[in-house]
Amino acid sequence: MTIEEILKLGAMGYTKEDIEAMDKTEPEKAEPEKAEPEKADPEKAEPAEDPTKDLLKFMAGEFEKLQKSIQDANILGSNIEQHKEKTAEDVLAELIAPPRKKGGK
């Protein structure tokens, strides 16, 4: 991961731990060069792991958390009682039998 990428992630709000979790690459070790390079056997070669998979998994987890918090907020907001408009029938019912007040005569 380059310094520019790290700075961009920091500007987006990622913490040091988040960035370290995304960057699983290890520093290259200095190995002495061999006289003859080994020929790659296509049948035995392991496919290279895509480094963006960890980032995508992390982002998918964050989106799931965001979605859950939005859904929770919507559920809480839906329980708020909304003002109901009075109809002519409601006004007539109040005139005929006015609502009783608690504790009073």
DRENDRENMI-149962 format. One record per residue: x, y, z of N, C-alpha, C, O in turn. Coordinates in steps of 0.02 Angstrom, whole numbers, m for minus. Layout:
BEGIN
+--------+--------+--------+--------+--------+--------+--------+--------+--------+--------+--------+--------+
!   n_px !   n_py !   n_pz !  ca_px !  ca_py !  ca_pz !   c_px !   c_py !   c_pz !   o_px !   o_py !   o_pz !
+--------+--------+--------+--------+--------+--------+--------+--------+--------+--------+--------+--------+
!      X !      Y !      Z !      X !      Y !      Z !      X !      Y !      Z !      X !      Y !      Z !
...
+--------+--------+--------+--------+--------+--------+--------+--------+--------+--------+--------+--------+
//
This chain:
BEGIN
+--------+--------+--------+--------+--------+--------+--------+--------+--------+--------+--------+--------+
!   n_px !   n_py !   n_pz !  ca_px !  ca_py !  ca_pz !   c_px !   c_py !   c_pz !   o_px !   o_py !   o_pz !
+--------+--------+--------+--------+--------+--------+--------+--------+--------+--------+--------+--------+
!     43 !    m58 !      0 !      0 !      0 !      0 !     45 !     61 !      0 !     94 !     65 !     38 !
!     29 !    109 !    m43 !     71 !    168 !    m48 !     51 !    219 !      4 !     m2 !    215 !     35 !
!     95 !    267 !     13 !     83 !    320 !     63 !     21 !    360 !     44 !    m19 !    380 !     87 !
!     13 !    372 !    m22 !    m45 !    411 !    m44 !   m110 !    375 !    m27 !   m159 !    406 !     m5 !
!   m111 !    309 !    m37 !   m171 !    270 !    m21 !   m185 !    272 !     54 !   m243 !    278 !     74 !
!   m133 !    267 !     94 !   m141 !    270 !    167 !   m169 !    337 !    188 !   m213 !    341 !    231 !
!   m143 !    391 !    158 !   m167 !    458 !    175 !   m240 !    467 !    155 !   m279 !    499 !    191 !
!   m258 !    440 !     97 !   m328 !    445 !     75 !   m374 !    408 !    123 !   m428 !    433 !    141 !
!   m353 !    348 !    145 !   m394 !    310 !    192 !   m400 !    347 !    259 !   m453 !    347 !    290 !
!   m345 !    378 !    280 !   m347 !    416 !    342 !   m394 !    476 !    337 !   m430 !    492 !    384 !
!   m394 !    507 !    279 !   m439 !    564 !    268 !   m512 !    542 !    266 !   m557 !    581 !    282 !
!   m524 !    479 !    246 !   m592 !    453 !    243 !   m616 !    430 !    311 !   m674 !    411 !    318 !
!   m573 !    432 !    363 !   m596 !    416 !    430 !   m574 !    348 !    456 !   m594 !    328 !    510 !
!   m533 !    312 !    418 !   m510 !    247 !    441 !   m456 !    256 !    494 !   m415 !    302 !    490 !
!   m457 !    212 !    544 !   m407 !    215 !    597 !   m345 !    175 !    577 !   m345 !    140 !    526 !
!   m293 !    182 !    617 !   m231 !    146 !    604 !   m243 !     71 !    602 !   m216 !     36 !    560 !
!   m284 !     46 !    648 !   m298 !    m25 !    652 !   m335 !    m49 !    590 !   m322 !   m103 !    564 !
!   m383 !     m8 !    565 !   m420 !    m26 !    505 !   m373 !    m32 !    445 !   m378 !    m79 !    406 !
!   m328 !     17 !    439 !   m282 !     17 !    383 !   m233 !    m41 !    388 !   m218 !    m73 !    338 !
!   m210 !    m56 !    448 !   m165 !   m113 !    457 !   m201 !   m178 !    440 !   m170 !   m224 !    413 !
!   m264 !   m183 !    457 !   m302 !   m244 !    441 !   m310 !   m252 !    366 !   m311 !   m308 !    341 !
!   m317 !   m196 !    330 !   m324 !   m199 !    258 !   m258 !   m217 !    224 !   m257 !   m252 !    174 !
!   m203 !   m193 !    252 !   m137 !   m202 !    221 !   m105 !   m265 !    250 !    m71 !   m262 !    302 !
!   m115 !   m320 !    217 !    m87 !   m383 !    240 !    m20 !   m399 !    206 !      8 !   m452 !    217 !
!      5 !   m352 !    166 !     68 !   m365 !    131 !    126 !   m359 !    180 !    126 !   m316 !    224 !
!    175 !   m403 !    171 !    234 !   m402 !    213 !    291 !   m370 !    173 !    292 !   m375 !    112 !
!    338 !   m338 !    207 !    394 !   m309 !    171 !    433 !   m363 !    135 !    440 !   m419 !    161 !
!    458 !   m347 !     76 !    495 !   m397 !     37 !    560 !   m413 !     72 !    596 !   m369 !     97 !
!    575 !   m477 !     74 !    637 !   m500 !    104 !    690 !   m504 !     50 !    677 !   m526 !     m6 !
!    750 !   m483 !     67 !    805 !   m487 !     19 !    829 !   m559 !     15 !    853 !   m587 !     64 !
!    821 !   m588 !    m44 !    843 !   m657 !    m54 !    899 !   m656 !   m105 !    898 !   m618 !   m153 !
!    948 !   m699 !    m95 !   1001 !   m701 !   m145 !    973 !   m730 !   m210 !    932 !   m776 !   m209 !
!    997 !   m702 !   m265 !    973 !   m725 !   m330 !   1001 !   m793 !   m346 !   1060 !   m807 !   m331 !
!    960 !   m835 !   m375 !    982 !   m902 !   m393 !   1013 !   m899 !   m463 !    998 !   m854 !   m502 !
!   1055 !   m947 !   m476 !   1089 !   m948 !   m541 !   1038 !   m958 !   m597 !   1041 !   m922 !   m647 !
!    992 !  m1005 !   m589 !    941 !  m1017 !   m639 !    872 !  m1004 !   m608 !    855 !  m1034 !   m557 !
!    833 !   m961 !   m638 !    765 !   m952 !   m611 !    725 !  m1015 !   m621 !    730 !  m1049 !   m672 !
!    684 !  m1030 !   m572 !    642 !  m1090 !   m576 !    586 !  m1078 !   m626 !    558 !  m1024 !   m631 !
!    572 !  m1130 !   m664 !    518 !  m1126 !   m713 !    453 !  m1138 !   m676 !    446 !  m1184 !   m637 !
!    405 !  m1095 !   m690 !    340 !  m1101 !   m657 !    300 !  m1156 !   m689 !    292 !  m1159 !   m750 !
!    275 !  m1201 !   m648 !    233 !  m1256 !   m671 !    161 !  m1233 !   m666 !    137 !  m1222 !   m610 !
!    126 !  m1225 !   m721 !     57 !  m1198 !   m718 !     10 !  m1241 !   m677 !    m39 !  m1216 !   m650 !
!     23 !  m1306 !   m673 !    m22 !  m1350 !   m635 !    m11 !  m1342 !   m560 !    m58 !  m1350 !   m520 !
!     51 !  m1327 !   m540 !     66 !  m1322 !   m468 !     62 !  m1251 !   m442 !     61 !  m1241 !   m381 !
!     59 !  m1203 !   m486 !     58 !  m1133 !   m465 !     m8 !  m1117 !   m429 !    m62 !  m1135 !   m453 !
!     m2 !  m1083 !   m373 !    m62 !  m1062 !   m336 !    m85 !   m996 !   m364 !    m44 !   m953 !   m381 !
!   m150 !   m986 !   m369 !   m174 !   m921 !   m394 !   m156 !   m866 !   m344 !   m161 !   m875 !   m284 !
!   m137 !   m809 !   m371 !   m118 !   m753 !   m329 !   m181 !   m727 !   m294 !   m233 !   m719 !   m325 !
!   m174 !   m714 !   m229 !   m232 !   m689 !   m190 !   m242 !   m615 !   m205 !   m195 !   m576 !   m205 !
!   m303 !   m598 !   m216 !   m320 !   m529 !   m232 !   m319 !   m488 !   m167 !   m357 !   m503 !   m121 !
!   m276 !   m436 !   m163 !   m272 !   m397 !   m101 !   m334 !   m355 !    m87 !   m343 !   m331 !    m31 !
!   m376 !   m346 !   m137 !   m435 !   m305 !   m126 !   m491 !   m343 !    m93 !   m541 !   m314 !    m72 !
!   m485 !   m410 !    m88 !   m538 !   m449 !    m57 !   m547 !   m430 !     16 !   m604 !   m425 !     40 !
!   m492 !   m419 !     53 !   m498 !   m399 !    122 !   m533 !   m331 !    129 !   m575 !   m322 !    172 !
!   m515 !   m285 !     85 !   m546 !   m219 !     86 !   m620 !   m225 !     70 !   m661 !   m191 !    102 !
!   m638 !   m266 !     21 !   m708 !   m274 !      3 !   m748 !   m307 !     60 !   m805 !   m287 !     73 !
!   m718 !   m356 !     94 !   m752 !   m387 !    150 !   m763 !   m336 !    206 !   m816 !   m334 !    237 !
!   m711 !   m296 !    219 !   m717 !   m245 !    271 !   m772 !   m195 !    254 !   m813 !   m178 !    296 !
!   m772 !   m172 !    191 !   m822 !   m123 !    171 !   m892 !   m153 !    173 !   m940 !   m118 !    191 !
!   m899 !   m216 !    154 !   m965 !   m248 !    156 !   m990 !   m252 !    228 !  m1049 !   m241 !    241 !
!   m945 !   m266 !    275 !   m964 !   m267 !    346 !   m986 !   m199 !    370 !  m1035 !   m193 !    408 !
!   m950 !   m147 !    349 !   m968 !    m79 !    369 !  m1036 !    m59 !    340 !  m1076 !    m27 !    373 !
!  m1049 !    m78 !    277 !  m1114 !    m63 !    247 !  m1170 !    m99 !    282 !  m1225 !    m72 !    289 !
!  m1158 !   m160 !    304 !  m1209 !   m197 !    341 !  m1225 !   m163 !    407 !  m1283 !   m158 !    427 !
!  m1173 !   m138 !    441 !  m1184 !   m102 !    504 !  m1224 !    m38 !    492 !  m1270 !    m22 !    530 !
!  m1206 !     m2 !    438 !  m1242 !     59 !    421 !  m1315 !     44 !    405 !  m1360 !     80 !    428 !
!  m1326 !     m7 !    366 !  m1395 !    m26 !    348 !  m1435 !    m44 !    410 !  m1493 !    m24 !    415 !
!  m1406 !    m81 !    456 !  m1441 !   m100 !    517 !  m1458 !    m39 !    559 !  m1513 !    m35 !    587 !
!  m1411 !      8 !    565 !  m1425 !     68 !    605 !  m1480 !    110 !    573 !  m1520 !    140 !    608 !
!  m1481 !    114 !    507 !  m1534 !    152 !    473 !  m1601 !    117 !    483 !  m1652 !    151 !    495 !
!  m1602 !     51 !    478 !  m1664 !     15 !    489 !  m1689 !     24 !    561 !  m1749 !     33 !    572 !
!  m1643 !     21 !    610 !  m1663 !     31 !    679 !  m1692 !    101 !    690 !  m1741 !    109 !    725 !
!  m1660 !    152 !    659 !  m1685 !    220 !    665 !  m1754 !    227 !    634 !  m1798 !    261 !    661 !
!  m1765 !    194 !    577 !  m1830 !    197 !    545 !  m1883 !    163 !    586 !  m1940 !    186 !    589 !
!  m1865 !    108 !    618 !  m1914 !     72 !    660 !  m1933 !    116 !    720 !  m1992 !    120 !    738 !
!  m1883 !    148 !    750 !  m1898 !    192 !    807 !  m1941 !    251 !    785 !  m1986 !    272 !    821 !
!  m1926 !    278 !    726 !  m1964 !    335 !    701 !  m2035 !    317 !    682 !  m2079 !    360 !    683 !
!  m2047 !    256 !    664 !  m2114 !    236 !    643 !  m2162 !    229 !    702 !  m2223 !    228 !    692 !
!  m2136 !    225 !    763 !  m2179 !    218 !    822 !  m2206 !    285 !    847 !  m2246 !    286 !    894 !
!  m2186 !    339 !    817 !  m2209 !    405 !    838 !  m2281 !    414 !    813 !  m2297 !    402 !    755 !
!  m2324 !    433 !    859 !  m2395 !    441 !    842 !  m2404 !    505 !    802 !  m2381 !    558 !    823 !
!  m2437 !    500 !    746 !  m2448 !    558 !    704 !  m2517 !    588 !    718 !  m2564 !    553 !    738 !
!  m2522 !    652 !    708 !  m2585 !    688 !    720 !  m2637 !    665 !    670 !  m2625 !    663 !    609 !
!  m2695 !    647 !    696 !  m2749 !    623 !    654 !  m2799 !    680 !    643 !  m2819 !    714 !    690 !
!  m2817 !    690 !    580 !  m2865 !    744 !    565 !  m2934 !    722 !    588 !  m2954 !    664 !    582 !
!  m2971 !    771 !    615 !  m3039 !    757 !    638 !  m3087 !    759 !    578 !  m3084 !    804 !    536 !
!  m3130 !    711 !    577 !  m3181 !    709 !    526 !  m3246 !    739 !    555 !  m3250 !    752 !    615 !
!  m3294 !    748 !    512 !  m3358 !    775 !    535 !  m3390 !    727 !    585 !  m3424 !    748 !    631 !
!  m3381 !    662 !    575 !  m3409 !    613 !    621 !  m3376 !    618 !    690 !  m3410 !    609 !    741 !
!  m3310 !    632 !    692 !  m3276 !    639 !    756 !  m3301 !    700 !    794 !  m3312 !    697 !    855 !
!  m3310 !    756 !    759 !  m3335 !    817 !    791 !  m3406 !    805 !    817 !  m3421 !    827 !    873 !
!  m3449 !    773 !    780 !  m3517 !    759 !    801 !  m3517 !    713 !    862 !  m3557 !    724 !    908 !
!  m3474 !    663 !    864 !  m3470 !    618 !    921 !  m3447 !    656 !    983 !  m3471 !    640 !   1038 !
!  m3402 !    704 !    977 !  m3380 !    743 !   1035 !  m3436 !    789 !   1060 !  m3440 !    802 !   1120 !
!  m3477 !    813 !   1015 !  m3533 !    856 !   1035 !  m3586 !    816 !   1073 !  m3613 !    839 !   1123 !
!  m3600 !    758 !   1049 !  m3651 !    716 !   1080 !  m3628 !    690 !   1147 !  m3664 !    695 !   1196 !
!  m3568 !    662 !   1148 !  m3541 !    633 !   1210 !  m3469 !    659 !   1218 !  m3422 !    627 !   1195 !
!  m3462 !    717 !   1252 !  m3394 !    745 !   1259 !  m3348 !    698 !   1298 !  m3371 !    662 !   1342 !
!  m3285 !    697 !   1281 !  m3239 !    654 !   1317 !  m3233 !    674 !   1390 !  m3234 !    733 !   1407 !
!  m3227 !    625 !   1433 !  m3223 !    639 !   1505 !  m3151 !    653 !   1524 !  m3104 !    620 !   1501 !
!  m3142 !    701 !   1567 !  m3076 !    718 !   1592 !  m3060 !    676 !   1652 !  m3103 !    662 !   1693 !
!  m2998 !    657 !   1658 !  m2977 !    615 !   1714 !  m2975 !    655 !   1778 !  m2949 !    711 !   1779 !
!  m3002 !    627 !   1830 !  m2997 !    657 !   1897 !  m3045 !    714 !   1910 !  m3052 !    734 !   1968 !
!  m3077 !    740 !   1861 !  m3122 !    798 !   1872 !  m3195 !    776 !   1869 !  m3211 !    720 !   1851 !
!  m3239 !    823 !   1889 !  m3311 !    809 !   1888 !  m3343 !    841 !   1830 !  m3404 !    835 !   1821 !
+--------+--------+--------+--------+--------+--------+--------+--------+--------+--------+--------+--------+
//
